[in-house]
Amino acid sequence: MAPGAPAQAPSPAPPPARAAGDERFISVVVPTHNGAATIGACLGAALASDYGRFEVVVVDDGSEDASAEIARGFPCRLVRLTSRGGVSRARNAGARAASGELLLFIDSDCLLRRDTLSVANVSYGQRRDRVLGGTYTPAPHDRDFFSAFQSAFINHFETKRSEPDYVAAHAMVIDADLFRRSGGFVEDSFIGVAASVEDVEFSHRLRRQGCQLALDPNLLVQHVFRFSLSRSLGNAVKKARYWTMYSLANRDLLADSGAASLELKANVLCALLAACLAVASLASGAAWPLAGVPPLLALDLALNRRLIGAWLGAGGGRFAALAVLYYLTLYAAAVAVGAALGAAHFLWSVRLLGRYGPCTPR
């Protein structure tokens, strides 16, 4: 067998229909790499769905832990890739193995609600040229501060528009034939390796082909973040880095794009300007540069007032106050670092060495 070729375990027959009517057969596609900590809970939640006609397809992307063994304990279809090829390759392999009329892509650290598949079936409608997205629940599975901060943050920005700029692959519904005709997710660049912007590129490509992007705020999955301070900041750096690389290549750096919102970009800019004023004050020994900090803070808070309201609704006043403090300081700094790294990588690869080539599916 060639390195990286999929090795498919014997597949159980698709589950029989448990309800009559217009339920379409849905394939839930779950890629995982070293996801032993969460894959069991993910599959348990998926298989507890109140929907009648579905299957679960797990793609093990060269895991070195017990992910595949755990998946074998559930009545799902398991596809094993012998070496790690990235999340896009895993999702594409899962789509090829799937039998459903609709595909629902989630991550192995996401928990379906009992009604998620029913909502997906109804909300997708009869059009076959659309990509339907959902988002995280406002409250995550793990209720620590940094996980709760991130879940409410993502929920707020991904539900801001009914016609979004992209559909996130942690809750993406698409007609199976449309997905296969599209060529699937990009595999041959940084986009297809890290779970950061592969769904953004895919959404943009389908929209250019005339497909509709839609968002249903009732299509929800609960995320298991397990975030500490270091993991939260590391995630912010990573996401900002890849997003900046893609956005510079796509020439839409200033777009209001889901979690990469104008509000977040304004927050980072205000934080950088405030830091510059503080440095100027220290360097000059004068206090007058600091007079510009309160107006910047007021502007930042005004622009992000709806996000602050989302945190207030998710966790109350104390949580919202801590979330705002973190967002204005450490989180803004981490996003700025990631954006700087992404811009430097892009400029080095594209402008100086010409390494960047157009991404093609699969």
N, C-alpha and C positions, 0 to 999 in steps of 0.2 A: 504494500500500500504506500502510495506517495506521501511524503511528509505533509501534514496538515489536512489530509483528506478526511472527510467525515466518516466515522464508523457508526452506523445506525443500529441501535438495539432493536430486537424484535418489537414490533409495535402492537399495542392492544387495539382491538377494533374500536371505531368511534362509538361513543356511548349512545344508546338508543334514545330516541326522542322521549322526553318525559312530559311534554305538553304539546297540545295541538295548537294550530293557528299559524301565524306568519313568522314564527321564530326562525331566523336563519342560523345555520350551523356556524359557530364562531370558533376559531382557533386562537387560543391564548399563547403567544410566543414569548418565552422567557429565556434570554441569554444569561449565562452565569459564568464567572471566572473566580474561583476560590471563594464562592459564596456560601460556604457551609453554615455560617452563622445565621443566615436568614432564609436560605432556600426552602427549608422545611416549613417555616411559617408562611412563606409566599405560596407554596403549593397547597398547603392546608386551607388557606383562605380562598384560593381560586377554586378548589374542588368543593368548597362549601357553598358555592353560588346557588341562588334560587332559580337560575335560568335552566331551561330544559335541554338545549342542544349545544354542546360545546366539547372541545378537547383541550388539553394542555400539552404544549410541545416545549420541552426543555432542551436547550442547546448548551452543552458543557464545553466551554472554550478553553480546552487544555488545562483544566484545573489541576492543581497539585494537592488539593485537600480532599475532603470526603463529599464534595458537592454531588458527584455522580452517584455515589452509593446512597446518599440521602434521597435523591430523586427517584432511584429505583424502588424505594419504599412506597411510592405513590402511584396510582393508576394514571400515569401520563406517558407520553411518547418521548423517549430520550434519544437525542442525537449527540454523539461525542465527536469532537474534533481533536485530533491527536496532537496538535500543537496550537498554541495561542495565536489567533489571527486578528483579534480585535472585535469590538462589539458589533461593528457593521457586518463583518463576515459571519458572526454567529447569528445575527438576526436574519440575514439572507438565507443561511442554511435552514433555520427554523421555518421560514416562509416556504422554502422548497419542500419541506417534509409535511407541511400542514395540509389538512383536508378541507378546511372551512371555506365558506363563501366570503366571510369577513375575517380579517386578521386583527387581533388586538395585541399590540406590543406593550409589554411592561418590563420592568427591571426585576431582578431577583431579590431586591430589598424593598419591593412594593407589595402591599396587601390589598387584594380586591375586596370591596364590600360585597355583601350578598346580592345587591341589586346592580352592580356595575355592568354586568353583561346585559341585563335587561335594558338599562339606560342606553347602552351602546347600540343595541339592536333598534330601539325606537328612534333614538336621536339621529342615527346615521341616515335614516330615511331611505328613499328609493333611488336617489341619484347614485351613480356608480363612478362619478368623476370628482369625488371629494375626499378630503382627509379630515377626519373628525378627531379633535383632541379633548382630553380631560386634564386634570391637574391633581396636585396633592390636596388632601384634606387640610383645613387650617391648622389642625392639631396633629402632630405626628404620632407614631406608635410609641416612641420613647419620649417622655415628657421633660427631659432636661432642658435647660435654658437655650443652649445653642441649637439643638434640634428644633425646638418650638419656634425660635427666631427664624430659622431657615424655612420651615414648612409654611408659616404664615406669609413670609416674604414671597415665596414662589406662588402660592395660591393667589395672593393679591395681584401680582403682575401678570400671571398667565390668564387670569379671568378678566382682565381690564377691558378686553375687546371681544366681541362675538365673532369677528373675522380677524384672527390674529396674524401676526407676521410669520409665525411658524407654529408647528404642532410638535409638542415634546413627545419623545418616544417612551416616556414612562407611562403614557396613557394615550396611545395612538391607535385609531381604528381606520382601516382602509379596506376597500374591496380587494380581494385576493388577486383577481385577474389584473386589476389596475396596477397593483404592486409589482407583479411579475413583468408586465409590459414596460414599466418604468425602469427596470434594471436594478431596482432595489437601492440599498444604501451604498454610498461610496466606500470602497475598501482600500484604495491604492494611495492614500495620503494620510497625513496626521489626522484628518477629519474622521477616518474610519477606525482609528485605533482607540482613542480615548473617548469615553462617553461624554461628550461636551457639545459638539456642534454638528454631528452627523445628521441629526434630525432637522436641524436648521437648513443645512444644504439640501436635504431631500425635499423639505417643504418648499423651499424657494424654487427648486427645479420643477416640481409638479405645478406650482402656481404659474411659472412661465409657460408651461404646456397647456394652460387653460383650466386647470383643476381648481376647485374651491377649497379653501381652508376654513374650517369652522371650529368653534369651541363651545362645549357644553359644560357650564360650571357644576352641573350635577353629576358629571362623569368623573368619579373620584376614586383615587387609590390612596392608601395610607402608607407613608414612607417610613422606613426604619433607618434613621440617620446614624445613630450612635455617635453623635458629634461631641467632641471636647473642644476646648478653645483652639488647640493646635490643629485639629481636624477641620474645624470651621474655617480658620484662616487659610489653611492649605487648600481647601476646596475653593475658596474665593480666589486665591492666586491662580490655581489651575484653570478654573472656568474663564477668568478674565484673560488669561494668556491665550488660550485657544480661540476664544471669541474675538479677541483683537486681531489675531492672525487671519481668521476667516473674514472678518469684517473689512479689513484693509484690502484683502484680495477681492472681495465682493463689492468694494467701494460703497459700503453702507455703514460706516463707523458711527455716524450720528443718528442712525435710525432708532425709532422707539420700538424696540424688539423684545417683547416679553420680559424676562428677567433682566436682560440688558437694556433696561428702560432709560428714558431720558431723565427720570427722577434719580436713578442710581448714578448716571453720568454727571448730573448736576451736583450730587452729593460729593462725589470724588473731586470734582473741580473746586467746589467750595472748600473742602478740606485742604486741598493743595494750596489754594490761595491763602487760607488762614495760616497754614504752616509757613508760607513764605513771609507773611507779615510778622509772625513771631520771630523768625530768624532775622529779619531786617531790624526788629526792635532790639534783639540781643546784640547784633553786630554793631549797631549805631549807638547803643546805650540810651536811645530815646524811646519814650512811651507812645508817641503819637501813631506809629504804625499799627499798634494794637487797637486803635479806635475803629479800624476797618473790620475787626473780627465780629462784633455783635451784629452788624448789618448782614454779613455773610451767613451767620448762624440763623438769623431770622428768615432770610431768603431760603436757605436750605430746608428749614422746618416747614415753611409755607408750601414749597414745592412738593414736599413729601407728606403732606398732611393726611392724605388718604391711606398711605402705608401706615402711618402712625395710628390711624383709626383701626386698621386691620389688626395691628398688634394689640391695641386696647381691647378689641372684641375677642381676640384669641386668648388673652391671658390676664386682662385687668390692668389697673393703673401701674402697679409696681413693675410688672413684667414689661409693659410698654415703655416706661421710663428707662429701664435698663437696656431694652432693645434699641431705643433711640441713641443712648450714650454709646453703645457698641457700634452702631451703624455709622455715627458721625466721626468716629475715631479709628479704632483698630480695623474694623471691616472696610472702611473707606481706604485706609492705608494698604490693606492686602489687595484690594481690587486695583489700586494704582500700581502696585508692584507687579501684579500679573499683567496689566495692560502694558507697562513698560517693557517687560520681558517679551511679550508677544510682538510689540512693535519692533523691538530690536531684532528678534528672530526674522520677522518679515523683511525688514530693510536689508539685513545681511543676506538672506537667501534670495530675495527677488531683485533688489536693486543692484547689489554688488556682484553676486555670483550667478544670478539667473537660474536658480535651482527650481523655482516654483513652476509647475506645469498645471494646466487645467485638470481638474478632478473629473474622472469619469466613473460611472457606476460599476461596481463589481470589478 
